[in-house]
Amino acid sequence: RWFATQSDLILLFFDPDKPGTTGETLECLTSALQGMDHKVMIIFNKCDQFLKMHDFARAYGSLCWNLSKVIPRKDLPPIFTMCT
């Protein structure tokens, strides 16, 4: 929590292999980063690994679904896509 309060920006990277959130990530988002939504930037990494757009949409939707359970907002924050 100390590092989060001292930082200007918090980057959360998610890979397409595991777009779901783990228990450790859930705990981090709910306790340590509580009230610091304005600092968090969510990045969906390695998006160029998808062979079909359908696979990308499925993984992106899975990530959004899992994050919606954790982030107590009406709308999800923007999720930025990144290629390696």
C-alpha positions as CSV (number, residue, x, y, z in Angstrom):
1,R,0.0,0.0,0.0
2,W,2.9,2.3,0.7
3,F,4.3,2.0,-2.8
4,A,0.8,2.7,-4.3
5,T,0.4,5.9,-2.3
6,Q,3.9,7.1,-3.3
7,S,3.5,6.4,-7.0
8,D,2.0,8.5,-9.7
9,L,0.9,5.7,-11.9
10,I,0.1,2.0,-11.2
11,L,0.3,-0.4,-14.2
12,L,-1.6,-3.7,-14.1
13,F,-0.6,-6.0,-16.9
14,F,-2.7,-9.0,-18.0
15,D,-1.6,-11.6,-20.5
16,P,-3.9,-13.3,-23.1
17,D,-2.9,-16.7,-21.7
18,K,-4.6,-15.9,-18.4
19,P,-7.0,-13.1,-18.8
20,G,-8.8,-14.0,-15.6
21,T,-7.8,-12.5,-12.3
22,T,-6.0,-14.6,-9.7
23,G,-6.7,-14.5,-6.0
24,E,-3.6,-12.4,-5.5
25,T,-4.8,-9.8,-8.0
26,L,-8.3,-9.8,-6.5
27,E,-6.8,-9.1,-3.0
28,C,-4.5,-6.4,-4.4
29,L,-7.4,-4.6,-6.2
30,T,-9.8,-4.8,-3.3
31,S,-7.5,-3.9,-0.4
32,A,-4.2,-2.3,-1.3
33,L,-5.5,-0.2,-4.2
34,Q,-8.8,0.9,-2.6
35,G,-9.4,4.6,-3.4
36,M,-6.6,4.9,-5.9
37,D,-8.6,4.2,-9.0
38,H,-7.3,7.4,-10.6
39,K,-3.8,6.0,-10.6
40,V,-4.5,2.6,-12.0
41,M,-4.0,1.8,-15.7
42,I,-5.0,-1.6,-17.0
43,I,-3.0,-3.0,-19.9
44,F,-3.9,-6.1,-21.9
45,N,-0.5,-7.2,-23.0
46,K,0.7,-9.3,-26.0
47,C,-2.5,-8.8,-28.1
48,D,-0.6,-9.6,-31.3
49,Q,-0.4,-13.3,-30.3
50,F,-4.0,-13.8,-31.3
51,L,-4.5,-15.5,-34.6
52,K,-8.2,-14.6,-34.9
53,M,-10.1,-11.6,-33.9
54,H,-12.7,-13.9,-32.3
55,D,-10.0,-15.2,-29.8
56,F,-9.1,-11.6,-28.9
57,A,-12.7,-10.7,-28.3
58,R,-13.2,-13.8,-26.1
59,A,-10.1,-13.0,-24.0
60,Y,-10.9,-9.3,-23.7
61,G,-14.5,-10.1,-22.7
62,S,-13.2,-12.6,-20.1
63,L,-10.9,-10.0,-18.6
64,C,-13.7,-7.4,-18.5
65,W,-16.0,-9.9,-16.8
66,N,-13.5,-10.8,-14.1
67,L,-12.5,-7.2,-13.5
68,S,-16.2,-6.1,-13.2
69,K,-16.5,-8.5,-10.2
70,V,-13.6,-6.7,-8.4
71,I,-13.8,-3.0,-9.4
72,P,-16.8,-1.4,-7.7
73,R,-17.8,1.0,-10.5
74,K,-20.6,1.3,-12.9
75,D,-18.2,1.4,-15.9
76,L,-14.9,-0.3,-16.1
77,P,-11.8,1.9,-16.5
78,P,-10.3,1.9,-20.0
79,I,-8.3,-1.2,-20.9
80,F,-5.4,-0.5,-23.1
81,T,-4.1,-3.1,-25.6
82,M,-0.4,-3.6,-26.2
83,C,1.6,-5.6,-28.7
84,T,5.0,-7.1,-28.1
